[in-house]
Amino acid sequence: MKKHSQTDLVSRLKTRKMLGVGGEDDDGEVHRSKISQVLGNDSKYAVREPIGLRAWIFLSAVLFTVTALMALVFPSHLYESVFEPSTTNISIRLYGGALLSISLILWNGLYTAEKAVMRWTLLTEASYCGVQFLVTSVSLLELGSLSDGALYLLLGEVLLLLVTLLYHHQLGRRAKKN
């Protein structure tokens, strides 16, 4: 009968001792394999998220999705709440399609654990809010009127922009060393 060294417990323990795995290292960590010993523990690379970041991305994704669906399904109603009702529905539907694309990016950012993806997601939202604020402001200046809906839209865009930039900044800060 042939003996298999993989199934022999004593042989396995000798091999692990020779490789230097299974025992504690200088940092007090117990490595289960040579690979984890060489690569190190990945817990120190984990992203430390600001409080409420996931909730903010979720809220933004819902807001963008709802606005996009409103623009796609009820384009005249969405436009009339901000401007005068003298536009075609095709431009509002294109706007809805663009918002839906951004909302898909936000939904993807909600489920990622990578810091770079979350930062780009927040930057996408912030750049949209900044451009939307500028375009809406210039359009309102050209029209020469400011309705309540337009004022609420401008205030909402500024609020979205500020909170998103705050989270973007917080996520980009380096962790403090203890």
Salt bridges, closest charged atoms under 4 A:
ASP8 OD2 - LYS3 NZ 3.23
ASP25 OD2 - HIS31 NE2 2.92
GLU49 OE2 - ARG54 NH2 2.66
